[in-house]
């Protein structure tokens, strides 16, 4: 009967070590800051603001939308995209993604709804 107790004690120790190991890995795996994402519709286009931003607000314009994310102005109208004063023409079916990196740099990507790879827009 003592061999049965030894086996049960060994299995209990192994189970306890597995539980501790899973808890430690789970704690270390969640050290990265969480990202946020918000999508808005402007005409036929979807505008997504995502990343590590702290402050984001949107304002309606007569023919589009203005998004201020961590002090960067992004204006999307029917036919153009403006990021901090740099303007680019966009097609009506192009979606816009504004991504804020951890260091605060804003990246804007423009893509057609049917395309897989987006184009880089001015930063």
N, CA, C and O atoms as CSV, one atom per row, in Angstrom:
chain,resi,resn,atom,element,x,y,z
A,1,UNK,N,N,0.804,-1.184,0.000
A,1,UNK,CA,C,0.000,0.000,0.000
A,1,UNK,C,C,0.854,1.258,0.000
A,1,UNK,O,O,0.395,2.308,-0.449
A,2,UNK,N,N,2.091,1.177,0.495
A,2,UNK,CA,C,2.953,2.361,0.542
A,2,UNK,C,C,3.359,2.809,-0.866
A,2,UNK,O,O,3.584,3.998,-1.091
A,3,UNK,N,N,3.454,1.874,-1.813
A,3,UNK,CA,C,3.788,2.259,-3.187
A,3,UNK,C,C,2.665,3.069,-3.816
A,3,UNK,O,O,2.928,3.944,-4.642
A,4,UNK,N,N,1.396,2.790,-3.435
A,4,UNK,CA,C,0.265,3.552,-3.944
A,4,UNK,C,C,0.295,4.986,-3.412
A,4,UNK,O,O,0.003,5.931,-4.146
A,5,UNK,N,N,0.647,5.145,-2.144
A,5,UNK,CA,C,0.754,6.490,-1.559
A,5,UNK,C,C,1.888,7.288,-2.199
A,5,UNK,O,O,1.765,8.494,-2.413
A,6,UNK,N,N,2.984,6.611,-2.498
A,6,UNK,CA,C,4.102,7.298,-3.150
A,6,UNK,C,C,3.715,7.775,-4.556
A,6,UNK,O,O,4.067,8.884,-4.959
A,7,UNK,N,N,2.990,6.933,-5.297
A,7,UNK,CA,C,2.549,7.317,-6.638
A,7,UNK,C,C,1.589,8.501,-6.555
A,7,UNK,O,O,1.721,9.448,-7.330
A,8,UNK,N,N,0.642,8.471,-5.649
A,8,UNK,CA,C,-0.311,9.569,-5.486
A,8,UNK,C,C,0.395,10.860,-5.054
A,8,UNK,O,O,0.051,11.937,-5.540
A,9,UNK,N,N,1.352,10.770,-4.169
A,9,UNK,CA,C,2.102,11.956,-3.737
A,9,UNK,C,C,2.907,12.519,-4.910
A,9,UNK,O,O,2.975,13.735,-5.090
A,10,UNK,N,N,3.514,11.642,-5.704
A,10,UNK,CA,C,4.273,12.091,-6.879
A,10,UNK,C,C,3.379,12.772,-7.898
A,10,UNK,O,O,3.755,13.805,-8.452
A,11,UNK,N,N,2.203,12.216,-8.158
A,11,UNK,CA,C,1.262,12.828,-9.084
A,11,UNK,C,C,0.765,14.177,-8.566
A,11,UNK,O,O,0.569,15.109,-9.346
A,12,UNK,N,N,0.561,14.280,-7.258
A,12,UNK,CA,C,0.137,15.552,-6.663
A,12,UNK,C,C,1.206,16.628,-6.828
A,12,UNK,O,O,0.891,17.782,-7.118
A,13,UNK,N,N,2.459,16.251,-6.643
A,13,UNK,CA,C,3.565,17.208,-6.805
A,13,UNK,C,C,3.683,17.640,-8.270
A,13,UNK,O,O,3.869,18.825,-8.548
A,14,UNK,N,N,3.577,16.695,-9.206
A,14,UNK,CA,C,3.637,17.021,-10.632
A,14,UNK,C,C,2.488,17.943,-11.011
A,14,UNK,O,O,2.704,18.910,-11.741
A,15,UNK,N,N,1.283,17.677,-10.542
A,15,UNK,CA,C,0.135,18.522,-10.832
A,15,UNK,C,C,0.332,19.931,-10.272
A,15,UNK,O,O,0.015,20.913,-10.944
A,16,UNK,N,N,0.843,20.035,-9.066
A,16,UNK,CA,C,1.099,21.352,-8.470
A,16,UNK,C,C,2.140,22.125,-9.278
A,16,UNK,O,O,1.986,23.330,-9.477
A,17,UNK,N,N,3.194,21.461,-9.745
A,17,UNK,CA,C,4.217,22.119,-10.550
A,17,UNK,C,C,3.658,22.581,-11.897
A,17,UNK,O,O,4.013,23.660,-12.371
A,18,UNK,N,N,2.799,21.788,-12.512
A,18,UNK,CA,C,2.188,22.177,-13.788
A,18,UNK,C,C,1.313,23.410,-13.594
A,18,UNK,O,O,1.355,24.328,-14.413
A,19,UNK,N,N,0.522,23.446,-12.528
A,19,UNK,CA,C,-0.336,24.602,-12.250
A,19,UNK,C,C,0.506,25.854,-12.027
A,19,UNK,O,O,0.184,26.913,-12.567
A,20,UNK,N,N,1.567,25.756,-11.251
A,20,UNK,CA,C,2.451,26.904,-11.013
A,20,UNK,C,C,3.090,27.354,-12.316
A,20,UNK,O,O,3.173,28.554,-12.579
A,21,UNK,N,N,3.541,26.417,-13.133
A,21,UNK,CA,C,4.171,26.744,-14.413
A,21,UNK,C,C,3.193,27.485,-15.328
A,21,UNK,O,O,3.571,28.481,-15.946
A,22,UNK,N,N,1.959,27.025,-15.426
A,22,UNK,CA,C,0.952,27.677,-16.266
A,22,UNK,C,C,0.645,29.085,-15.746
A,22,UNK,O,O,0.505,30.012,-16.543
A,23,UNK,N,N,0.539,29.259,-14.450
A,23,UNK,CA,C,0.278,30.582,-13.878
A,23,UNK,C,C,1.429,31.548,-14.131
A,23,UNK,O,O,1.190,32.718,-14.432
A,24,UNK,N,N,2.653,31.092,-14.018
A,24,UNK,CA,C,3.815,31.953,-14.262
A,24,UNK,C,C,3.889,32.356,-15.732
A,24,UNK,O,O,4.129,33.524,-16.038
A,25,UNK,N,N,3.689,31.418,-16.634
A,25,UNK,CA,C,3.707,31.728,-18.069
A,25,UNK,C,C,2.575,32.691,-18.416
A,25,UNK,O,O,2.787,33.633,-19.179
A,26,UNK,N,N,1.395,32.477,-17.879
A,26,UNK,CA,C,0.270,33.369,-18.138
A,26,UNK,C,C,0.524,34.772,-17.635
A,26,UNK,O,O,0.121,35.738,-18.283
A,27,UNK,N,N,1.180,34.911,-16.502
A,27,UNK,CA,C,1.486,36.242,-15.959
A,27,UNK,C,C,2.522,36.958,-16.818
A,27,UNK,O,O,2.361,38.145,-17.100
A,28,UNK,N,N,3.571,36.275,-17.236
A,28,UNK,CA,C,4.596,36.900,-18.064
A,28,UNK,C,C,4.095,37.179,-19.476
A,28,UNK,O,O,4.560,38.120,-20.117
A,29,UNK,N,N,3.166,36.388,-19.965
A,29,UNK,CA,C,2.657,36.561,-21.317
A,29,UNK,C,C,1.769,37.776,-21.483
A,29,UNK,O,O,1.527,38.188,-22.617
A,30,UNK,N,N,1.274,38.370,-20.413
A,30,UNK,CA,C,0.364,39.512,-20.514
A,30,UNK,C,C,1.031,40.817,-20.109
A,30,UNK,O,O,0.338,41.741,-19.684
A,31,UNK,N,N,2.322,40.926,-20.220
A,31,UNK,CA,C,3.036,42.135,-19.824
A,31,UNK,C,C,2.888,43.257,-20.840
A,31,UNK,O,O,3.120,44.415,-20.493
A,32,UNK,N,N,2.512,42.961,-22.081
A,32,UNK,CA,C,2.397,43.969,-23.120
A,32,UNK,C,C,1.161,44.836,-22.873
A,32,UNK,O,O,0.118,44.336,-22.452
A,33,UNK,N,N,1.286,46.124,-23.134
A,33,UNK,CA,C,0.151,47.019,-22.987
A,33,UNK,C,C,-0.937,46.651,-23.980
A,33,UNK,O,O,-0.659,46.243,-25.107
A,34,UNK,N,N,-2.156,46.798,-23.550
A,34,UNK,CA,C,-3.286,46.472,-24.410
A,34,UNK,C,C,-3.457,47.541,-25.488
A,34,UNK,O,O,-3.141,48.712,-25.277
A,35,UNK,N,N,-3.953,47.123,-26.623
A,35,UNK,CA,C,-4.237,48.066,-27.697
A,35,UNK,C,C,-5.735,48.314,-27.743
A,35,UNK,O,O,-6.532,47.520,-27.242
A,36,UNK,N,N,-6.094,49.424,-28.351
A,36,UNK,CA,C,-7.490,49.786,-28.505
A,36,UNK,C,C,-7.799,49.868,-29.989
A,36,UNK,O,O,-6.900,50.057,-30.808
A,37,UNK,N,N,-9.064,49.725,-30.331
A,37,UNK,CA,C,-9.479,49.876,-31.727
A,37,UNK,C,C,-10.905,50.415,-31.771
A,37,UNK,O,O,-11.760,50.044,-30.967
A,38,UNK,N,N,-11.128,51.301,-32.736
A,38,UNK,CA,C,-12.457,51.869,-32.927
A,38,UNK,C,C,-12.659,52.109,-34.419
A,38,UNK,O,O,-11.775,52.647,-35.085
A,39,UNK,N,N,-13.812,51.716,-34.946
A,39,UNK,CA,C,-14.098,51.890,-36.365
A,39,UNK,C,C,-15.266,52.845,-36.551
A,39,UNK,O,O,-16.213,52.854,-35.765
A,40,UNK,N,N,-15.179,53.659,-37.618
A,40,UNK,CA,C,-16.224,54.609,-37.964
A,40,UNK,C,C,-16.485,54.492,-39.448
A,40,UNK,O,O,-15.591,54.112,-40.204
A,41,UNK,N,N,-17.683,54.808,-39.880
A,41,UNK,CA,C,-18.023,54.775,-41.291
A,41,UNK,C,C,-18.159,56.195,-41.804
A,41,UNK,O,O,-18.880,57.010,-41.229
A,42,UNK,N,N,-17.455,56.485,-42.900
A,42,UNK,CA,C,-17.522,57.788,-43.560
A,42,UNK,C,C,-17.895,57.516,-45.011
A,42,UNK,O,O,-17.046,57.095,-45.797
A,43,UNK,N,N,-19.147,57.749,-45.376
A,43,UNK,CA,C,-19.600,57.427,-46.722
A,43,UNK,C,C,-19.507,55.937,-46.962
A,43,UNK,O,O,-20.097,55.149,-46.223
A,44,UNK,N,N,-18.760,55.537,-48.004
A,44,UNK,CA,C,-18.556,54.121,-48.312
A,44,UNK,C,C,-17.288,53.556,-47.686
A,44,UNK,O,O,-16.955,52.392,-47.907
A,45,UNK,N,N,-16.595,54.347,-46.925
A,45,UNK,CA,C,-15.302,53.911,-46.402
A,45,UNK,C,C,-15.390,53.674,-44.901
A,45,UNK,O,O,-16.185,54.301,-44.201
A,46,UNK,N,N,-14.561,52.761,-44.424
A,46,UNK,CA,C,-14.441,52.482,-42.998
A,46,UNK,C,C,-13.126,53.058,-42.518
A,46,UNK,O,O,-12.077,52.808,-43.113
A,47,UNK,N,N,-13.178,53.829,-41.442
A,47,UNK,CA,C,-11.992,54.418,-40.832
A,47,UNK,C,C,-11.785,53.718,-39.500
A,47,UNK,O,O,-12.662,53.742,-38.636
A,48,UNK,N,N,-10.624,53.095,-39.335
A,48,UNK,CA,C,-10.308,52.385,-38.101
A,48,UNK,C,C,-9.142,53.074,-37.419
A,48,UNK,O,O,-8.108,53.316,-38.043
A,49,UNK,N,N,-9.302,53.393,-36.137
A,49,UNK,CA,C,-8.231,53.956,-35.322
A,49,UNK,C,C,-7.854,52.873,-34.317
A,49,UNK,O,O,-8.695,52.413,-33.546
A,50,UNK,N,N,-6.581,52.466,-34.330
A,50,UNK,CA,C,-6.147,51.370,-33.468
A,50,UNK,C,C,-4.756,51.655,-32.926
A,50,UNK,O,O,-4.049,52.535,-33.417
A,51,UNK,N,N,-4.379,50.903,-31.913
A,51,UNK,CA,C,-3.016,50.995,-31.385
A,51,UNK,C,C,-2.968,51.378,-29.930
A,51,UNK,O,O,-3.877,51.081,-29.155
A,52,UNK,N,N,-1.888,52.044,-29.573
A,52,UNK,CA,C,-1.578,52.379,-28.187
A,52,UNK,C,C,-1.841,53.849,-27.913
A,52,UNK,O,O,-0.989,54.522,-27.333
A,53,UNK,N,N,-2.980,54.359,-28.308
A,53,UNK,CA,C,-3.240,55.776,-28.099
A,53,UNK,C,C,-3.851,56.014,-26.723
A,53,UNK,O,O,-4.520,55.151,-26.156
A,54,UNK,N,N,-3.598,57.215,-26.205
A,54,UNK,CA,C,-4.123,57.594,-24.899
A,54,UNK,C,C,-5.352,58.483,-25.029
A,54,UNK,O,O,-6.271,58.406,-24.213
A,55,UNK,N,N,-5.367,59.331,-26.062
A,55,UNK,CA,C,-6.454,60.283,-26.231
A,55,UNK,C,C,-6.898,60.276,-27.688
A,55,UNK,O,O,-6.077,60.425,-28.593
A,56,UNK,N,N,-8.200,60.104,-27.913
A,56,UNK,CA,C,-8.729,60.120,-29.265
A,56,UNK,C,C,-10.099,60.780,-29.227
A,56,UNK,O,O,-10.939,60.476,-28.380
A,57,UNK,N,N,-10.298,61.697,-30.178
A,57,UNK,CA,C,-11.626,62.285,-30.320
A,57,UNK,C,C,-11.915,62.477,-31.796
A,57,UNK,O,O,-11.001,62.592,-32.613
A,58,UNK,N,N,-13.199,62.511,-32.128
A,58,UNK,CA,C,-13.592,62.680,-33.520
A,58,UNK,C,C,-14.545,63.853,-33.626
A,58,UNK,O,O,-15.308,64.156,-32.709
A,59,UNK,N,N,-14.473,64.500,-34.776
A,59,UNK,CA,C,-15.333,65.629,-35.070
A,59,UNK,C,C,-15.914,65.413,-36.457
A,59,UNK,O,O,-15.220,64.952,-37.363
A,60,UNK,N,N,-17.185,65.746,-36.621
A,60,UNK,CA,C,-17.817,65.638,-37.932
A,60,UNK,C,C,-17.505,66.876,-38.752
A,60,UNK,O,O,-17.553,67.996,-38.245
A,61,UNK,N,N,-17.186,66.668,-40.022
A,61,UNK,CA,C,-16.991,67.750,-40.978
A,61,UNK,C,C,-18.149,67.712,-41.973
A,61,UNK,O,O,-18.919,66.752,-42.000
A,62,UNK,N,N,-18.268,68.749,-42.779
A,62,UNK,CA,C,-19.356,68.816,-43.756
A,62,UNK,C,C,-19.314,67.641,-44.729
A,62,UNK,O,O,-20.366,67.140,-45.125
A,63,UNK,N,N,-18.121,67.190,-45.124
A,63,UNK,CA,C,-18.010,66.098,-46.098
A,63,UNK,C,C,-17.093,64.979,-45.622
A,63,UNK,O,O,-16.520,64.268,-46.448
A,64,UNK,N,N,-16.941,64.806,-44.323
A,64,UNK,CA,C,-16.066,63.752,-43.829
A,64,UNK,C,C,-15.980,63.742,-42.316
A,64,UNK,O,O,-16.949,64.030,-41.614
A,65,UNK,N,N,-14.803,63.407,-41.838
A,65,UNK,CA,C,-14.583,63.289,-40.406
A,65,UNK,C,C,-13.164,63.728,-40.069
A,65,UNK,O,O,-12.253,63.569,-40.882
A,66,UNK,N,N,-12.977,64.272,-38.890
A,66,UNK,CA,C,-11.652,64.640,-38.397
A,66,UNK,C,C,-11.421,63.853,-37.115
A,66,UNK,O,O,-12.249,63.870,-36.204
A,67,UNK,N,N,-10.303,63.173,-37.057
A,67,UNK,CA,C,-9.929,62.384,-35.889
A,67,UNK,C,C,-8.648,62.975,-35.328
A,67,UNK,O,O,-7.668,63.135,-36.055
A,68,UNK,N,N,-8.646,63.300,-34.052
A,68,UNK,CA,C,-7.448,63.781,-33.372
A,68,UNK,C,C,-7.032,62.681,-32.407
A,68,UNK,O,O,-7.733,62.392,-31.437
A,69,UNK,N,N,-5.879,62.069,-32.685
A,69,UNK,CA,C,-5.394,60.969,-31.870
A,69,UNK,C,C,-4.009,61.337,-31.335
A,69,UNK,O,O,-3.058,61.482,-32.102
A,70,UNK,N,N,-3.909,61.486,-30.035
A,70,UNK,CA,C,-2.671,61.884,-29.347
A,70,UNK,C,C,-2.029,63.106,-29.993
A,70,UNK,O,O,-0.810,63.153,-30.156
A,71,UNK,N,N,-2.842,64.094,-30.361
A,71,UNK,CA,C,-2.337,65.341,-30.921
A,71,UNK,C,C,-2.116,65.347,-32.417
A,71,UNK,O,O,-1.766,66.390,-32.970
A,72,UNK,N,N,-2.304,64.224,-33.099
A,72,UNK,CA,C,-2.150,64.144,-34.557
A,72,UNK,C,C,-3.520,64.329,-35.201
A,72,UNK,O,O,-4.483,63.664,-34.822
A,73,UNK,N,N,-3.606,65.244,-36.186
A,73,UNK,CA,C,-4.857,65.500,-36.892
A,73,UNK,C,C,-4.944,64.630,-38.139
A,73,UNK,O,O,-4.060,64.672,-38.995
A,74,UNK,N,N,-6.003,63.847,-38.240
A,74,UNK,CA,C,-6.264,63.024,-39.407
A,74,UNK,C,C,-7.641,63.419,-39.920
A,74,UNK,O,O,-8.642,63.234,-39.228
A,75,UNK,N,N,-7.694,63.967,-41.147
A,75,UNK,CA,C,-8.958,64.365,-41.763
A,75,UNK,C,C,-9.227,63.470,-42.962
A,75,UNK,O,O,-8.382,63.315,-43.843
A,76,UNK,N,N,-10.425,62.880,-42.981
A,76,UNK,CA,C,-10.826,62.026,-44.077
A,76,UNK,C,C,-12.088,62.628,-44.679
A,76,UNK,O,O,-13.106,62.757,-43.999
A,77,UNK,N,N,-12.018,62.998,-45.966
A,77,UNK,CA,C,-13.185,63.530,-46.669
A,77,UNK,C,C,-13.544,62.567,-47.795
A,77,UNK,O,O,-13.018,61.457,-47.875
A,78,UNK,N,N,-14.450,63.014,-48.663
A,78,UNK,CA,C,-14.899,62.140,-49.757
A,78,UNK,C,C,-13.759,61.696,-50.656
A,78,UNK,O,O,-13.752,60.555,-51.119
A,79,UNK,N,N,-12.794,62.575,-50.914
A,79,UNK,CA,C,-11.767,62.251,-51.895
A,79,UNK,C,C,-10.337,62.491,-51.433
A,79,UNK,O,O,-9.411,62.338,-52.230
A,80,UNK,N,N,-10.125,62.861,-50.176
A,80,UNK,CA,C,-8.741,63.047,-49.722
A,80,UNK,C,C,-8.548,62.692,-48.259
A,80,UNK,O,O,-9.480,62.660,-47.456
A,81,UNK,N,N,-7.299,62.431,-47.965
A,81,UNK,CA,C,-6.855,62.072,-46.627
A,81,UNK,C,C,-5.756,63.046,-46.244
A,81,UNK,O,O,-4.821,63.261,-47.015
A,82,UNK,N,N,-5.856,63.633,-45.073
A,82,UNK,CA,C,-4.851,64.584,-44.614
A,82,UNK,C,C,-4.365,64.153,-43.238
A,82,UNK,O,O,-5.160,63.978,-42.314
A,83,UNK,N,N,-3.047,63.981,-43.110
A,83,UNK,CA,C,-2.435,63.602,-41.839
A,83,UNK,C,C,-1.459,64.692,-41.450
A,83,UNK,O,O,-0.435,64.877,-42.108
A,84,UNK,N,N,-1.768,65.413,-40.387
A,84,UNK,CA,C,-0.930,66.521,-39.902
A,84,UNK,C,C,-0.565,67.488,-41.027
A,84,UNK,O,O,0.574,67.948,-41.108
A,85,UNK,N,N,-1.528,67.795,-41.893
A,85,UNK,CA,C,-1.325,68.765,-42.962
A,85,UNK,C,C,-0.822,68.189,-44.269
A,85,UNK,O,O,-0.802,68.907,-45.269
A,86,UNK,N,N,-0.417,66.935,-44.314
A,86,UNK,CA,C,0.041,66.293,-45.554
A,86,UNK,C,C,-1.163,65.599,-46.196
A,86,UNK,O,O,-1.792,64.733,-45.588
A,87,UNK,N,N,-1.473,65.993,-47.433
A,87,UNK,CA,C,-2.696,65.545,-48.087
A,87,UNK,C,C,-2.406,64.528,-49.182
A,87,UNK,O,O,-1.392,64.614,-49.875
A,88,UNK,N,N,-3.318,63.556,-49.327
A,88,UNK,CA,C,-3.237,62.540,-50.371
A,88,UNK,C,C,-4.652,62.285,-50.887
A,88,UNK,O,O,-5.610,62.276,-50.114
A,89,UNK,N,N,-4.775,62.081,-52.189
A,89,UNK,CA,C,-6.068,61.763,-52.789
A,89,UNK,C,C,-6.371,60.285,-52.546
A,89,UNK,O,O,-5.479,59.443,-52.647
A,90,UNK,N,N,-7.618,59.972,-52.229
A,90,UNK,CA,C,-8.037,58.584,-52.028
A,90,UNK,C,C,-9.306,58.325,-52.831
A,90,UNK,O,O,-10.096,59.233,-53.090
A,91,UNK,N,N,-9.480,57.071,-53.217
A,91,UNK,CA,C,-10.659,56.650,-53.957
A,91,UNK,C,C,-11.810,56.419,-52.973
A,91,UNK,O,O,-11.569,56.152,-51.795
A,92,UNK,N,N,-13.059,56.519,-53.444
A,92,UNK,CA,C,-14.203,56.352,-52.538
A,92,UNK,C,C,-14.302,54.976,-51.891
A,92,UNK,O,O,-14.879,54.856,-50.810
A,93,UNK,N,N,-13.757,53.931,-52.517
A,93,UNK,CA,C,-13.873,52.591,-51.939
A,93,UNK,C,C,-12.653,52.180,-51.113
A,93,UNK,O,O,-12.519,51.008,-50.760
A,94,UNK,N,N,-11.768,53.116,-50.801
A,94,UNK,CA,C,-10.583,52.788,-50.008
A,94,UNK,C,C,-10.864,52.992,-48.518
A,94,UNK,O,O,-11.352,54.043,-48.102
A,95,UNK,N,N,-10.549,51.975,-47.734
A,95,UNK,CA,C,-10.671,52.064,-46.287
A,95,UNK,C,C,-9.380,52.615,-45.706
A,95,UNK,O,O,-8.311,52.453,-46.295
A,96,UNK,N,N,-9.475,53.266,-44.553
A,96,UNK,CA,C,-8.326,53.909,-43.924
A,96,UNK,C,C,-8.123,53.319,-42.536
A,96,UNK,O,O,-9.072,53.198,-41.762
A,97,UNK,N,N,-6.875,52.949,-42.218
A,97,UNK,CA,C,-6.513,52.483,-40.886
A,97,UNK,C,C,-5.459,53.410,-40.320
A,97,UNK,O,O,-4.411,53.614,-40.933
A,98,UNK,N,N,-5.732,53.975,-39.151
A,98,UNK,CA,C,-4.790,54.840,-38.439
A,98,UNK,C,C,-4.282,54.035,-37.262
A,98,UNK,O,O,-5.058,53.664,-36.382
A,99,UNK,N,N,-2.969,53.757,-37.235
A,99,UNK,CA,C,-2.381,52.957,-36.159
A,99,UNK,C,C,-1.378,53.802,-35.385
A,99,UNK,O,O,-0.496,54.429,-35.972
A,100,UNK,N,N,-1.520,53.813,-34.069
A,100,UNK,CA,C,-0.610,54.552,-33.206
A,100,UNK,C,C,0.321,53.545,-32.530
A,100,UNK,O,O,-0.123,52.686,-31.769
A,101,UNK,N,N,1.617,53.666,-32.820
A,101,UNK,CA,C,2.608,52.762,-32.232
A,101,UNK,C,C,2.853,53.130,-30.769
A,101,UNK,O,O,2.425,54.189,-30.308
A,102,UNK,N,N,3.536,52.259,-30.050
A,102,UNK,CA,C,3.823,52.504,-28.633
A,102,UNK,C,C,4.641,53.772,-28.423
A,102,UNK,O,O,4.504,54.433,-27.393
A,103,UNK,N,N,5.492,54.119,-29.390
A,103,UNK,CA,C,6.323,55.321,-29.245
A,103,UNK,C,C,5.573,56.589,-29.649
A,103,UNK,O,O,6.154,57.673,-29.608
A,104,UNK,N,N,4.288,56.486,-30.041
A,104,UNK,CA,C,3.485,57.651,-30.387
A,104,UNK,C,C,3.464,57.991,-31.861
A,104,UNK,O,O,2.756,58.911,-32.269
A,105,UNK,N,N,4.229,57.265,-32.677
A,105,UNK,CA,C,4.263,57.523,-34.116
A,105,UNK,C,C,2.968,57.029,-34.754
A,105,UNK,O,O,2.499,55.933,-34.448
A,106,UNK,N,N,2.392,57.840,-35.642
A,106,UNK,CA,C,1.141,57.498,-36.308
A,106,UNK,C,C,1.441,56.944,-37.698
A,106,UNK,O,O,2.187,57.552,-38.467
A,107,UNK,N,N,0.865,55.803,-38.013
A,107,UNK,CA,C,0.980,55.194,-39.333
A,107,UNK,C,C,-0.422,55.113,-39.919
A,107,UNK,O,O,-1.353,54.663,-39.253
A,108,UNK,N,N,-0.570,55.547,-41.158
A,108,UNK,CA,C,-1.862,55.508,-41.831
A,108,UNK,C,C,-1.740,54.591,-43.031
A,108,UNK,O,O,-0.821,54.730,-43.839
A,109,UNK,N,N,-2.680,53.641,-43.148
A,109,UNK,CA,C,-2.683,52.707,-44.274
A,109,UNK,C,C,-4.011,52.840,-44.993
A,109,UNK,O,O,-5.067,52.957,-44.372
A,110,UNK,N,N,-3.934,52.819,-46.318
A,110,UNK,CA,C,-5.111,52.942,-47.176
A,110,UNK,C,C,-5.213,51.669,-48.006
A,110,UNK,O,O,-4.224,51.227,-48.590
A,111,UNK,N,N,-6.419,51.071,-48.061
A,111,UNK,CA,C,-6.595,49.840,-48.839
A,111,UNK,C,C,-7.990,49.798,-49.433
A,111,UNK,O,O,-8.948,50.297,-48.842
A,112,UNK,N,N,-8.091,49.193,-50.615
A,112,UNK,CA,C,-9.406,48.924,-51.193
A,112,UNK,C,C,-10.055,47.809,-50.390
A,112,UNK,O,O,-9.353,46.988,-49.799
A,113,UNK,N,N,-11.361,47.766,-50.356
A,113,UNK,CA,C,-12.069,46.734,-49.601
A,113,UNK,C,C,-11.693,45.335,-50.067
A,113,UNK,O,O,-11.637,44.410,-49.257
A,114,UNK,N,N,-11.434,45.167,-51.362
A,114,UNK,CA,C,-11.131,43.847,-51.909
A,114,UNK,C,C,-9.651,43.497,-51.856
A,114,UNK,O,O,-9.281,42.353,-52.121
A,115,UNK,N,N,-8.800,44.458,-51.520
A,115,UNK,CA,C,-7.352,44.201,-51.490
A,115,UNK,C,C,-6.939,43.609,-50.177
A,115,UNK,O,O,-7.564,43.857,-49.145
A,116,UNK,N,N,-5.870,42.812,-50.211
A,116,UNK,CA,C,-5.323,42.264,-48.992
A,116,UNK,C,C,-4.225,43.134,-48.426
A,116,UNK,O,O,-4.147,43.307,-47.210
A,117,UNK,N,N,-3.360,43.697,-49.287
A,117,UNK,CA,C,-2.214,44.485,-48.833
A,117,UNK,C,C,-2.515,45.970,-48.970
A,117,UNK,O,O,-2.767,46.454,-50.073
A,118,UNK,N,N,-2.490,46.703,-47.847
A,118,UNK,CA,C,-2.761,48.138,-47.923
A,118,UNK,C,C,-1.572,48.932,-48.440
A,118,UNK,O,O,-0.428,48.480,-48.385
A,119,UNK,N,N,-1.872,50.140,-48.950
A,119,UNK,CA,C,-0.819,51.057,-49.382
A,119,UNK,C,C,-0.435,51.942,-48.194
A,119,UNK,O,O,-1.246,52.187,-47.300
A,120,UNK,N,N,0.801,52.411,-48.199
A,120,UNK,CA,C,1.241,53.345,-47.157
A,120,UNK,C,C,0.784,54.741,-47.519
A,120,UNK,O,O,0.937,55.164,-48.665
A,121,UNK,N,N,0.241,55.444,-46.586
A,121,UNK,CA,C,-0.169,56.831,-46.785
A,121,UNK,C,C,0.845,57.735,-46.088
A,121,UNK,O,O,1.694,57.240,-45.348
A,122,UNK,N,N,0.777,59.035,-46.304
A,122,UNK,CA,C,1.746,59.926,-45.669
A,122,UNK,C,C,1.598,59.900,-44.160
A,122,UNK,O,O,0.500,59.739,-43.627
A,123,UNK,N,N,2.735,60.062,-43.476
A,123,UNK,CA,C,2.709,60.046,-42.013
A,123,UNK,C,C,2.871,61.431,-41.473
A,123,UNK,O,O,2.874,61.623,-40.258
